[in-house]
Amino acid sequence: MNVYETKTMGSRLSGNRYPGRGIVLGLTPDGNYSAAAYFIMGRSVNSRNRIFVEEPDGIRTQAFDPSKMVDPSLIIYHPVRQVARSLIVTNGDQTDTIRDFLEKGLTMEDALRTRKFEHDGPNWTPRISGLLCPDGSCKMSILKSVDPEGSGCVRFTYEYPGKAGLGHFLHTYVCDGDPVIPTFQGEPERVSIPQDMDAFVSDLWENLDEDNKISLFVRYTDLRTGVFEQRILNKHI
């Protein structure tokens, strides 16, 4: 068993109908650019009725067709926010919690101790979060239920130094399931980060399940200058 096995995002995603929502953080092979990606998927009409919209400090989700929006809780939020030269990426409104704590000089861990997994039993969808730092290092976190009843929250945080060409992938679910979707298990998965951002975008988007994928965000940031390029793809646009 090779515990350091590193795969492309395409190979991680291909054939998996429902990894849920996912975060990727890492560095390009030349070590000069940090990479961040976030995607959302959905199985219900309400979940699928979304797009990513650019904001001054990141992105937010928005109803594609407001007339079809049933319940905005858990699906309308800011997945990405920039604070100084750090980037927060999460699958829920804990983005704002982390931002507020960082602005007070506190940590992501401090922020997430005030939060728990989503209140959508019996799935108890994990809250996944990432913080990409200006030097290319990052933190990733998952909050998930301790048992099938949702009686308590377990919290895992992983810290990674910047390593050229290496990224880590954290997603909410192992795969699709019925009636319960299995929660992600283990450490964030090792993935390769290509030098070319558009190649990374294509590898992600083309290998997300066609029926369930909704939106994708990718940003590459020059570690020396803080200047970034980003792409947003929406299935409905």
C-alpha positions in Angstrom: 0.0 0.0 0.0 1.4 3.4 -1.0 0.2 5.9 1.5 1.7 8.7 -0.6 -0.2 7.8 -3.7 -1.2 10.9 -5.6 -3.9 10.9 -8.3 -5.3 13.5 -10.7 -8.6 15.0 -9.8 -10.1 13.3 -12.8 -9.2 9.9 -11.5 -10.5 10.8 -8.0 -13.9 11.9 -9.5 -14.5 9.6 -12.4 -17.2 7.1 -11.9 -18.3 8.6 -8.5 -21.9 9.7 -9.0 -22.0 11.8 -5.8 -19.0 12.9 -3.8 -21.2 15.9 -2.8 -19.4 19.2 -2.3 -15.6 19.3 -2.6 -12.6 21.5 -1.7 -9.2 21.2 -3.3 -6.2 23.2 -2.0 -2.6 23.0 -3.2 0.4 24.4 -5.2 1.4 24.3 -8.8 4.4 22.2 -9.9 6.7 25.3 -10.1 5.7 26.2 -6.5 4.8 29.8 -7.6 1.0 29.6 -7.5 -1.5 28.4 -5.0 -4.6 26.6 -6.3 -8.1 26.5 -4.8 -11.2 24.7 -6.1 -14.7 24.3 -4.9 -17.5 22.4 -6.5 -21.1 21.7 -5.6 -23.4 18.9 -6.7 -27.1 18.2 -6.0 -29.7 15.4 -6.3 -32.9 17.4 -5.5 -34.6 20.1 -7.6 -33.9 22.6 -4.9 -30.2 21.8 -4.7 -29.7 21.8 -8.4 -31.4 25.2 -8.8 -28.1 27.1 -8.1 -25.3 29.0 -9.7 -22.1 30.6 -8.5 -21.9 34.4 -8.6 -18.8 36.4 -8.3 -18.5 38.8 -5.3 -15.7 41.4 -4.5 -14.2 39.1 -1.9 -15.0 35.7 -3.5 -18.3 34.0 -4.6 -21.8 33.2 -3.4 -24.4 30.8 -4.4 -27.7 32.1 -5.9 -30.9 30.5 -7.1 -30.9 30.1 -10.9 -34.6 30.3 -10.9 -35.9 32.1 -7.8 -39.4 30.9 -8.4 -38.3 27.3 -7.8 -36.4 28.0 -4.6 -38.0 26.0 -1.8 -35.7 26.3 1.2 -32.6 28.5 1.1 -31.1 27.2 4.3 -27.9 25.1 3.8 -27.7 25.9 0.0 -27.4 29.7 -0.2 -24.1 31.0 1.3 -20.7 32.4 0.5 -18.4 29.4 -0.2 -15.3 31.6 -0.8 -14.1 34.7 0.9 -10.8 36.4 0.9 -9.4 37.9 4.2 -6.2 39.9 3.6 -4.2 37.4 1.5 -5.7 34.3 2.9 -8.6 32.5 1.2 -11.4 30.7 3.0 -13.3 28.0 1.2 -16.2 26.1 2.8 -19.4 24.3 2.0 -21.6 26.5 4.1 -22.1 29.7 6.1 -19.2 28.7 8.3 -17.2 30.8 5.8 -18.5 33.9 7.5 -17.8 32.4 11.0 -14.2 31.8 10.0 -13.8 35.2 8.5 -15.2 36.9 11.6 -12.8 35.0 13.9 -9.7 35.7 11.6 -10.5 39.4 11.6 -10.4 39.3 15.4 -7.0 37.6 15.4 -8.3 34.2 16.2 -8.0 30.9 14.3 -10.0 28.8 12.0 -10.1 26.1 14.7 -11.5 28.6 17.2 -14.2 29.5 14.7 -15.2 25.9 14.0 -15.5 25.0 17.6 -18.7 27.1 17.6 -20.1 25.1 14.6 -21.2 21.6 13.9 -22.3 19.4 11.0 -25.5 20.3 9.0 -28.9 19.6 10.6 -30.1 17.4 7.7 -30.6 14.0 9.4 -30.2 11.2 8.7 -27.3 12.3 6.5 -25.9 14.8 8.9 -23.8 16.3 6.1 -20.3 17.2 7.2 -19.1 20.8 7.2 -15.9 21.0 5.3 -13.6 24.0 5.4 -10.3 25.1 4.1 -7.9 28.0 4.7 -5.3 28.7 2.0 -2.5 30.9 3.4 -0.3 33.4 1.6 2.8 31.2 1.7 0.9 28.3 0.1 0.4 26.2 3.2 -3.2 25.4 4.1 -5.5 24.0 6.7 -8.5 21.7 6.0 -11.3 20.7 8.5 -14.2 18.4 8.6 -17.0 18.5 11.3 -19.2 15.4 11.3 -21.6 13.4 13.4 -20.2 11.0 16.0 -23.1 8.6 15.4 -26.2 7.9 13.2 -28.4 9.9 15.6 -26.4 13.1 15.3 -25.9 13.2 19.0 -22.5 14.9 19.0 -19.9 16.5 16.7 -16.3 15.3 16.0 -13.8 17.7 14.6 -10.7 17.0 12.5 -8.2 19.6 11.3 -5.3 18.9 9.0 -2.4 21.3 8.4 -0.3 21.0 5.2 2.9 22.8 4.2 3.0 24.0 0.7 4.5 21.2 -1.5 5.0 21.9 -5.2 2.6 20.0 -7.4 0.6 18.6 -4.5 -3.0 19.3 -3.5 -5.4 17.8 -1.0 -9.1 17.0 -1.7 -11.8 16.9 0.9 -15.4 16.1 0.1 -18.6 15.6 2.0 -19.6 12.1 1.0 -17.8 8.9 0.0 -20.3 8.3 -2.8 -24.0 8.2 -3.5 -26.3 6.3 -1.1 -29.9 5.4 -0.4 -31.4 6.1 2.0 -28.3 7.5 3.8 -25.3 9.0 2.0 -22.1 7.8 3.5 -20.0 10.5 5.1 -16.4 11.1 4.0 -13.9 9.0 5.9 -10.1 9.4 6.6 -7.6 12.1 5.6 -8.1 14.5 2.7 -7.0 12.7 -0.5 -3.7 13.5 -2.2 -4.1 15.0 -5.7 -1.8 16.4 -8.3 -2.1 20.1 -9.3 -1.3 20.9 -12.9 0.6 24.0 -13.9 -2.1 25.1 -16.3 -5.3 26.3 -14.6 -7.6 25.6 -17.5 -6.3 22.0 -17.6 -7.2 21.7 -13.9 -10.7 23.2 -14.6 -11.3 20.8 -17.4 -10.1 17.8 -15.4 -12.5 18.7 -12.6 -15.6 19.7 -14.6 -15.4 16.9 -17.2 -15.2 14.2 -14.5 -17.9 15.4 -12.2 -21.1 13.3 -12.7 -23.1 14.9 -15.5 -26.4 14.5 -13.8 -25.4 15.8 -10.4 -22.8 18.5 -11.0 -23.9 22.1 -10.6 -21.1 24.6 -10.3 -17.3 24.9 -10.1 -14.9 27.6 -8.9 -11.1 27.5 -9.4 -8.6 30.2 -8.5 -4.8 30.3 -9.1 -2.9 32.9 -7.0 0.7 34.2 -7.6 2.3 33.7 -4.2 4.7 36.6 -4.8 2.2 39.3 -5.7 -1.2 38.0 -4.6 -2.6 38.5 -8.1 -5.0 35.8 -9.1 -6.9 34.4 -12.0 -10.2 32.4 -11.5 -12.8 30.5 -13.4 -16.5 29.9 -12.6 -18.5 27.3 -14.4 -22.2 26.9 -13.9 -24.3 24.1 -15.5 -27.3 26.3 -15.9 -25.4 29.1 -17.7 
